Amino acid sequence: MDAEARGFGPRAFTRFSSRRCGSVPRGVGAFALALLTFLGADLAPRVASAQTVRPVIVEHHGKKAQAKFELVNDGLVPLNVVLEPKSFDVSIDGEVTYRPLDSSVHLKLSAMSLRIPAKQSRWVFYEAIADSYPAWFVIPCTFSGMPKHQGLNVTVELPHTVYLVQDQPLRREDVKIRSAVYAASSAKIYLEVENVATRLGRVSTAEVRGKNGRTAIASFPLLPNRIRRVVIPWDGAGVPTTLRLALQGFTIETPLGNASDVAGSADGK
């Protein structure tokens, strides 16, 4: 979900496990790991596409969030779903790490577990407030009960990510572009942007333009007093020249540097 936190939803993934060895990715032999890799490439997209959490990411403004999200089982068998709310951290590169739900976030869920018949969906309602704003948390939803694949149990974890946003939005002076360079060897733009405020913001669009093309990536959050690195692939003709960030109420434009001109950049690596 930045991914939202690199694409930023916090993470969504498929697990394969057996009764004897538990979670396959942890401490398995080479053969089992190779089997997992093979199955993951083949099975995971098909399994995950049959289950959906929607919406994936939401932002609530105001002191109390009252909302709902939908759990969809588009498969052919009934599934069990377990919800386990978590807080999360996001690294400078957008990697997400879960931790127990902060005591400063007060969350009420209409259900912590559900059973969803085949080809049906269920709604989960919730109320959330925080001791201080902004705040954020995620509700990982773990689907289980899918048919085994070659003896392995399959579970799918999909997140619903919630941001509780302060009343005042970010201002232009709160957002600093530390660097924005184009690396020709990898055809990528390497962006480093900093939020120097105590408020939460979001880049709704990061767009790169050149004389003969443009490319853009999906939105990502700017957490308070954090730096965020973002990599933007360039598939346009010629060399990109300008970066444009769109945020609530304002935009920022800056010329792109060339990685070969930045001392110690190692061509963006």
C-alpha positions as CSV (number, residue, x, y, z in Angstrom):
1,M,0.0,0.0,0.0
2,D,3.8,4.4,-1.0
3,A,3.9,1.0,-3.0
4,E,2.8,3.5,-0.7
5,A,5.6,2.9,1.6
6,R,7.5,2.2,-1.3
7,G,4.6,2.3,-3.3
8,F,3.3,2.9,0.1
9,G,0.8,0.8,1.1
10,P,2.4,-0.8,3.7
11,R,3.3,-4.2,2.5
12,A,1.0,-6.7,0.8
13,F,2.2,-10.2,0.3
14,T,1.4,-13.9,0.0
15,R,2.8,-16.5,2.4
16,F,3.3,-20.2,1.8
17,S,3.7,-22.5,4.7
18,S,3.5,-26.2,5.7
19,R,2.4,-27.8,9.0
20,R,5.8,-29.3,9.6
21,C,8.1,-26.3,9.0
22,G,5.8,-23.4,9.7
23,S,6.5,-20.3,7.7
24,V,8.5,-21.3,4.7
25,P,10.6,-18.2,4.2
26,R,12.1,-18.5,7.7
27,G,14.9,-21.1,8.0
28,V,14.2,-23.4,5.1
29,G,16.4,-25.5,3.0
30,A,17.5,-24.6,-0.5
31,F,15.0,-26.9,-2.1
32,A,12.1,-25.5,-0.2
33,L,13.2,-22.0,-0.9
34,A,13.5,-22.7,-4.6
35,L,10.0,-24.2,-4.5
36,L,8.7,-21.1,-2.7
37,T,10.3,-18.9,-5.3
38,F,8.7,-20.9,-8.1
39,L,5.3,-21.0,-6.5
40,G,5.5,-17.3,-5.5
41,A,6.1,-16.2,-9.1
42,D,3.3,-18.4,-10.4
43,L,0.7,-18.5,-7.7
44,A,0.9,-15.3,-5.7
45,P,-0.5,-12.9,-8.3
46,R,-3.4,-15.2,-9.0
47,V,-4.2,-15.7,-5.2
48,A,-3.8,-12.1,-4.4
49,S,-6.1,-11.0,-7.3
50,A,-8.9,-13.0,-5.8
51,Q,-8.8,-11.1,-2.5
52,T,-9.1,-7.3,-2.2
53,V,-9.1,-4.6,0.5
54,R,-10.7,-1.4,-0.6
55,P,-9.8,1.4,-0.2
56,V,-6.1,0.6,0.4
57,I,-5.2,4.0,1.7
58,V,-7.3,6.7,3.3
59,E,-6.7,10.2,4.9
60,H,-9.0,11.5,7.5
61,H,-9.2,15.2,8.5
62,G,-10.7,16.2,11.9
63,K,-10.4,14.9,15.4
64,K,-12.4,11.7,15.0
65,A,-12.4,9.3,12.0
66,Q,-15.5,7.3,11.4
67,A,-15.1,5.1,8.4
68,K,-15.3,1.7,6.8
69,F,-13.5,-0.5,4.4
70,E,-14.5,-3.6,2.4
71,L,-12.9,-7.0,2.4
72,V,-13.6,-8.8,-0.9
73,N,-13.4,-12.6,-1.5
74,D,-13.7,-13.1,-5.2
75,G,-12.5,-16.7,-5.0
76,L,-14.5,-19.9,-5.2
77,V,-14.2,-21.0,-1.5
78,P,-15.1,-19.2,1.8
79,L,-12.2,-17.6,3.6
80,N,-11.3,-16.5,7.1
81,V,-9.9,-13.0,7.7
82,V,-8.0,-11.9,10.8
83,L,-7.4,-8.2,11.4
84,E,-4.5,-7.0,13.6
85,P,-4.0,-3.2,13.8
86,K,-0.4,-2.0,13.9
87,S,1.6,1.2,13.9
88,F,4.3,1.5,11.3
89,D,7.5,3.2,10.5
90,V,8.7,4.2,7.0
91,S,12.4,4.3,6.2
92,I,14.1,7.0,4.1
93,D,13.7,4.7,1.1
94,G,10.1,3.9,1.7
95,E,10.5,0.5,3.4
96,V,7.7,-0.2,5.9
97,T,8.2,-1.8,9.3
98,Y,5.3,-2.8,11.5
99,R,5.2,-2.4,15.3
100,P,2.5,-2.8,18.0
101,L,-0.2,-0.2,17.8
102,D,0.9,3.0,19.6
103,S,-1.0,3.7,22.8
104,S,-1.6,7.2,21.6
105,V,-3.9,5.8,18.8
106,H,-7.4,4.8,20.0
107,L,-9.1,2.5,17.6
108,K,-12.4,0.6,17.7
109,L,-13.2,-2.0,15.1
110,S,-16.5,-3.6,14.4
111,A,-14.8,-7.0,14.0
112,M,-11.4,-8.5,14.5
113,S,-12.1,-11.6,12.5
114,L,-14.6,-12.5,9.8
115,R,-15.6,-15.4,7.5
116,I,-16.4,-14.3,4.0
117,P,-18.4,-16.7,1.7
118,A,-17.1,-17.2,-1.9
119,K,-17.9,-14.4,-4.3
120,Q,-19.0,-12.1,-1.5
121,S,-17.6,-9.2,0.6
122,R,-17.9,-7.8,4.1
123,W,-17.6,-4.3,5.5
124,V,-15.5,-3.4,8.6
125,F,-16.4,-0.2,10.4
126,Y,-14.1,1.7,12.7
127,E,-13.6,4.8,14.8
128,A,-10.1,6.2,15.4
129,I,-8.8,9.2,17.4
130,A,-5.3,10.1,18.5
131,D,-3.8,11.9,21.4
132,S,-1.9,14.2,19.0
133,Y,-2.0,14.8,15.2
134,P,-0.9,13.7,12.7
135,A,-0.9,10.0,13.4
136,W,-1.0,6.9,11.2
137,F,-1.6,3.2,11.5
138,V,-2.3,0.2,9.3
139,I,-4.8,-2.7,9.6
140,P,-3.2,-5.8,8.0
141,C,-6.0,-8.2,6.9
142,T,-4.8,-11.8,6.7
143,F,-6.9,-14.1,4.4
144,S,-6.7,-17.8,5.0
145,G,-8.5,-20.9,3.9
146,M,-7.4,-21.0,0.2
147,P,-6.8,-24.5,-1.2
148,K,-3.4,-25.8,-0.6
149,H,-0.9,-25.7,-3.5
150,Q,1.4,-28.7,-3.7
151,G,1.0,-29.3,0.1
152,L,1.6,-25.7,1.1
153,N,-0.9,-23.6,3.0
154,V,-1.5,-20.2,1.5
155,T,-2.3,-16.9,3.3
156,V,-2.6,-13.5,1.9
157,E,-2.0,-10.3,3.9
158,L,-3.4,-7.1,2.5
159,P,-3.3,-3.7,4.3
160,H,-5.8,-0.9,4.9
161,T,-3.6,2.2,5.8
162,V,-5.0,5.1,7.7
163,Y,-3.6,8.6,8.1
164,L,-5.1,11.0,10.7
165,V,-4.2,14.4,9.3
166,Q,-3.8,17.6,11.2
167,D,-6.0,20.6,10.4
168,Q,-3.3,22.8,8.8
169,P,-1.7,21.5,5.6
170,L,1.9,21.7,4.7
171,R,3.2,25.0,3.3
172,R,5.6,25.5,0.5
173,E,8.4,26.5,2.8
174,D,8.0,23.2,4.7
175,V,9.1,21.1,1.7
176,K,12.8,21.1,0.7
177,I,14.2,19.3,-2.3
178,R,17.6,18.2,-1.1
179,S,18.6,16.7,-4.5
180,A,17.1,15.8,-7.8
181,V,19.4,14.2,-10.3
182,Y,19.1,12.2,-13.5
183,A,21.4,9.2,-14.0
184,A,21.7,8.4,-17.7
185,S,23.2,5.0,-17.2
186,S,20.1,3.7,-15.3
187,A,17.6,6.0,-16.9
188,K,16.3,7.0,-13.5
189,I,15.8,10.2,-11.5
190,Y,16.9,10.1,-7.9
191,L,14.9,12.5,-5.7
192,E,15.5,13.3,-2.1
193,V,12.8,15.5,-0.5
194,E,12.5,16.7,3.1
195,N,9.5,17.7,5.2
196,V,10.9,20.1,7.8
197,A,7.5,20.6,9.5
198,T,5.7,18.7,12.3
199,R,2.8,18.3,9.9
200,L,2.0,15.4,7.6
201,G,1.8,16.1,3.9
202,R,1.5,14.2,0.6
203,V,3.0,14.6,-2.8
204,S,0.0,13.9,-5.0
205,T,2.1,13.7,-8.2
206,A,5.8,13.6,-8.9
207,E,6.3,14.4,-12.6
208,V,9.5,14.6,-14.6
209,R,9.5,16.5,-17.9
210,G,11.9,16.7,-20.8
211,K,11.7,18.2,-24.3
212,N,10.3,15.1,-25.8
213,G,8.4,13.4,-23.0
214,R,7.2,13.2,-19.5
215,T,6.7,10.5,-16.8
216,A,5.1,10.5,-13.4
217,I,4.7,8.3,-10.3
218,A,1.8,7.8,-7.9
219,S,1.5,9.8,-4.7
220,F,3.5,9.2,-1.5
221,P,3.3,10.8,2.0
222,L,5.8,13.2,3.5
223,L,6.0,12.2,7.2
224,P,6.8,15.0,9.7
225,N,10.5,15.9,10.0
226,R,11.6,13.1,7.6
227,I,13.6,12.8,4.5
228,R,12.2,10.6,1.6
229,R,14.1,9.2,-1.2
230,V,12.2,8.3,-4.4
231,V,13.4,6.8,-7.7
232,I,11.5,7.7,-10.8
233,P,12.1,5.7,-14.0
234,W,12.6,7.7,-17.2
235,D,11.3,6.1,-20.4
236,G,11.0,9.3,-22.5
237,A,13.1,10.3,-25.4
238,G,16.1,12.5,-24.7
239,V,17.1,13.9,-21.3
240,P,14.7,14.9,-18.6
241,T,15.2,18.5,-17.4
242,T,12.5,19.4,-14.9
243,L,11.0,17.9,-11.7
244,R,7.5,19.0,-10.6
245,L,6.0,18.1,-7.3
246,A,2.3,18.7,-6.7
247,L,1.0,19.0,-3.1
248,Q,-2.2,20.3,-1.5
249,G,-2.4,23.9,-2.5
250,F,0.9,24.4,-4.2
251,T,3.5,23.0,-6.6
252,I,7.3,23.0,-6.6
253,E,9.4,22.9,-9.7
254,T,13.1,22.5,-9.9
255,P,15.7,21.7,-12.7
256,L,17.2,18.3,-12.7
257,G,20.9,17.9,-12.1
258,N,23.1,15.3,-13.9
259,A,24.4,12.5,-11.7
260,S,27.8,12.7,-13.4
261,D,28.0,16.4,-12.3
262,V,27.4,15.5,-8.6
263,A,30.5,14.7,-6.7
264,G,30.4,11.3,-5.1
265,S,27.1,10.3,-6.7
266,A,28.5,7.3,-8.4
267,D,25.9,7.9,-11.1
268,G,23.1,7.8,-8.7
269,K,23.9,4.6,-7.0
